Amino acid sequence: MSAAKYLAFLSAAFKSQVSYRLSTVMGLFTSAVHVFVRVKLWEALVSTGLRLGTSAGRGSPAVTLQEMIAFIMITEFVGALTRGDFANELGVSIQDGSVVMHFLRPVSYQLYLFSSFFGKNLYRVFTTALPVVVLGGILAGFPLPPSFPHLLMFLVFTLLGIIIIFELIYITGLLAFWTQKTWFLSWYVEALCTFFGGAVVPLWFYPRALERLTIFLPFRYISFEGINYYLGKTPLSATGVSLGIAVFWALLLFIIGQLMWIRVQKKVTINGG
């Protein structure tokens, strides 16, 4: 019964996006342009004689242009699943006091937000990312994973990536109880995800020391690590370490979020909220 509530929240969030048809069309156009520009950029770089070389850090084989194009398209797909902007909305609800209403509801606020977050992202996947990826795959070709275990690891890391990015956004939003504003915190989180996450410039091209540093940070596990498995760039022998670190960050961020929510409730109670 409890799970049914959150499925209802997910469904409501999905359906709420249907009414924004112009936004959907613009999102599809933006996604197509984004993929097209990135593909043409890498094609231009290769045409100038740039060698994609070998992947840094784990001795993976050279990256081909087809793999680079596949990386771009899969990144677009996973990015649609891991995109969220509710930190600022949470900050506003904290400022105007409307967040207190969630204290009275017989549901977990964190799971409620996750259901809404995931529902909106599923809509974004089906209406913007998936059409572009399918069309791109037809025009440019789309490599399959080397094996079923690689595909399985891609799915597992994608799920962990969704949890990790959600928890990062959730924690950022809760910080509004102490900072009042969250827009600058959201900017920092986004910048860290961009630089250390490898979604824009793959970590294959980072200096070895910097690439190895990202192994111990949560950001590469949002999308890059899963895509690395899909393309066979991370050997299955490294699964234990990679999966262990990703699960560690997912659990740690979840616990931090839970503790912050408890602290928030006490803070509101003490202040007479």
C-alpha positions, 0 to 999 in steps of 0.5 A, a space after each residue: 500500500 505504501 509503495 502504491 502511494 509513491 507510484 501514484 506520485 510518480 505517475 502524477 509527476 509524469 502526467 503533469 509534464 504532458 500539459 507543457 507541450 511547447 516545453 516538450 518540443 523545445 526540449 526535443 529540439 535542444 537535445 537533438 542540437 546538443 547531440 549534433 553539436 557534440 558529435 560534429 565537434 569530435 568529428 572535427 577534432 579527429 579530422 585535424 589529426 587528434 588521436 583519441 588515444 588510450 583511456 587513462 587510469 585502467 589501461 583500456 584500449 583506444 577510443 574509436 570515433 564510433 565509441 565516442 559518438 555512442 558515449 555522447 548518445 548514451 550520456 544524453 539518455 542517462 543525463 535525462 534520467 539524472 537531471 533535477 532542479 528541485 533543490 531551488 524549489 525545496 529552498 523556496 518552500 523552506 523560505 515561505 514555510 510551506 514545507 511544514 505541510 509535509 511534516 503532517 503527511 503520512 509519507 516520507 518526504 524524501 521518497 515523495 521528492 524522489 517519486 516526483 523527480 523520477 516521474 519527471 525524468 522518465 517523461 523527459 527520457 521518452 519525449 526528448 532523449 530516447 527519440 534522439 538516441 534512436 535516430 542517432 543510432 540509426 544514422 550513425 550506428 550504435 554498438 552493443 555492450 561486449 557482454 550481458 554482464 557489461 550491460 547489467 553493470 550499466 543498468 546497475 550503475 545507472 540506477 545508483 547514479 540516479 540515487 546519488 544525484 538525487 541525494 546530492 540535490 536533496 541535501 543541497 535543498 535542505 541546506 536552505 534551512 541554514 543558508 536561506 538560498 540554494 541557487 549558488 549551492 546548486 551551481 557548485 554541485 552542478 560544476 563538480 558533477 560536470 568537472 569530475 563526472 566526465 559527462 561532458 569531457 570523458 574521464 578517458 582524456 583526463 590526466 592519470 592522477 586526476 582520473 584516479 582521484 575521481 574514482 573515490 568521488 561520487 560524481 563519476 558514478 552518476 553516469 560515466 562509470 555505467 557508460 564505461 561498462 557499456 562500452 567495455 572500457 572498465 574490465 569486469 574484474 574492477 566491478 568489486 571496487 567500482 560497485 563498492 565505492 558507488 554503493 558506499 556513496 549512495 548509502 552515505 548520501 542517503 544517511 546524510 539526507 535522513 539525518 539532515 531531515 531529522 535536524 530540520 524537523 527539530 529546528 522547526 519544532 524548536 522555533 515554534 513552527 
